Amino acid sequence: MLTSVLLGLGTGLSLIVAIGAQNAFVLQQGIRREHVLPVVLICGLTDALLELLGIAGIGLVVDRAPIVLEIIRWGGVAFLLWYAWGAVRRALRPEALTAGDGARTPLRKTILACLAITYLNPHVYLDTMVLMGSIGNAQGDPERWWFLLGGALGSIAWFALLGYAARALTRFFQAPRAWQVLDWCVAAVMVIIAVRLVFGGIGV
């Protein structure tokens, strides 16, 4: 039991602890101290849900239906480029980026952006439903469900750590210049991922 939980935890963390659109978004929200809990819950619980579906066998359907991932792929490219453009626009107006100036993004808009970044990324489905599902199912019963528990705990713990630990950087980001650099970095991450999706497909 414990071995399966630790295997799921380690495998899940190895897939999500990397620079990506989702992590960049959570980090940004944490630094801004805006709607961190809803964002962390959406990202963590989505990973857990997709891992559950993968271990339940839905991952095989996704893996054999490339048209579905292709649709998600191009939708993801469009959204990532749109989000990158928004970050560039913010970076070009550093006077509006001072932390704590009261200009908060509405919760609804933040949730929609988080859902888009999460569900319009085909890598999310490949990592959680297909890869985690395959590794989990290879454990057999009942170990695969303990593997799922480990993976789910890893996802939730990582996003919580990323979102809330980022608050320690808030003081540093009280300078408009720091926000400008952050937004340029966010824009770069989004563009790089979009370009990889365009030229490398969903298997990158």
N, C-alpha and C positions, 0 to 999 in steps of 0.2 A: 504493500500500500504506500508506504513512505517513499520507496524508491520511485514508484510511478508518479507520485505528486511532485517530487523533486525533478524528475525527468521532464514533466510537463512544464514546470516552472522555468527550468533552464532553457528548454526549447523555445518557449514563448518569449522569454526575455531576449534570446539571441536574435529573434526575428524583429522585435519592435524597438530595441535599444540601438537606434541608428538615426542619422539625420534624415528626416523626411517631412512631407507636408503636414502630417498629423502631429508629429512631435513639435515642429516649428510653431504650429497654431497653438498647441497647449502651452508651450513656453511663453509665447507672446501674451496669451491671456493671463498667465500667472504673473508676469512682470507688470502688466497693467492692473492686476487685481480685479479683473472684470469677469464675473460669472464663472469662476474657476470650478466650483462644484458641479454645475450642470455639464460643463465641457469634459471634466474628468469622468463623470458617470457615463456620458454618451460614448466616449472612446473606450473606456474599460469594459462596459457592459456589451458594447457592440462586438468587441473581440471575443468575449465569452460566448455570446450568442452564435457567432459565426463558427467558432470552434465546436460548439455543441452540434450545429447543423452538419459540420464536416464529419464529426465522429458518428453522427446518425446516418451518414451515407450521402447527404446532399452534395458533398464535395465532388463525388464521382460524376454527378449530373453536370455541375459547373465545368469540370475538366473536359467533359465530352461535348460541351455546347460552346464552342469558341465564339459563335456569333454574339452570345450574351456578353462575354468579356470584351468583344470588339466595340459593342455599343457603349459599354461602360468606359472603355479606354478613351474613345473620342470625346465623350462627355466630360471625362476627367481632364483631358487636355484643355478643353475650352474653359472649364472652371479654373484650373490652375493658372492659366494665362490671365484670366480676368482678375483673379485674386492678386497675382503678381503686379498687375497694372495698378490696382488699388494701393498696394504697398509702395510702389514707385511714386504715386501721387502724394502719399503722406510724407515720403522722404523728401520730396521737393518743397514741402511746406513745413520746415522744422519749427517755425514759430507756433504751430498748432499742436506740437507733440509733447508739451511739457506734462509730466506725470502729475496726476492729481488736480488737473485743471477743471474737473467736473464734467468734461465732455465724454460721457460714457456711451458705449454702443448699446442699443436696446437688446434686452435678453432674447427676443424673438429673432433678431437679425444674427446674433451670435450663434444661436442654436442651429439656424438654417445653414450658416457657413460651416459649422462643425459637422453637421450631417452630410453636407456636400463633400467636404474634404475626406470624410470617412468612407462614404458609400460610392463616390465616383472615382475611387482609386482601385483599379483591378488587382494591384498587389495585395490589398487587404484580403481579397477573396482567395488568392493563390496561397498566401501565407497561412491564413487561419483555416479556411474550409478545406483546401486541397492538401497542403503540406502538414499542418497540424492534425487534420483529419486522418491522413494516411498513417502518420507516425502513431497517433493514438489508437487507431484500429489494429495496428500491428501488435499492440500490447495484449489484446484479447480481453475477455470479460473476467472479473469486473475491473481489471487494472486500467482499462481505457477511460473509465469514468473518473478514476483518481488522477489520471493524466490530465483529463479535462479540468479538474479542480485546480491542479497545479498551474496549468496554462492561464486559467481565468484569474487566479490570484496574482500571477505575475503581471498580467496586463493592467489590472486595477491598481496594483501597488506601484507600477512604473508611472502610470499617468498621474496618480496622486502625488508621487514624489516630484515629478517634473513640474506639475502645476503649482504645488504649494512651496517647493523649495525655491522656485523662481522668484517668490516674493522677496527673498533676501537680496535680490538684485534691484528692487524697486528704487532704493535710495540712489544707486548709481545712475538709474535711468531718469532721474529728475532733471537731467540736462537735456535740452532738445537735441543736441548733437548725438547723444547716445541713442535716442529713439530713431534718429535718422539712419544711423549705422545699422540698427536692428532691422528696420524696414527694408533697407537695401539687401541685407542678408536673407530676409524672408523672401523677397522678390526673386533673388538669385536661386534659392532652393526650389521655389515653385517652377521657375523657368527650366531649370536643369531636369527636374522630374518630368515636366511636360515634354521636353525635347527627347528624353529617353523613351517615353511612351510612344512618341511619334516615330522615331527611327529604330528603336529596339523592340517595339511591340510589348506584349504583356509578360514576356519571359525574362526581362532584364532584372 
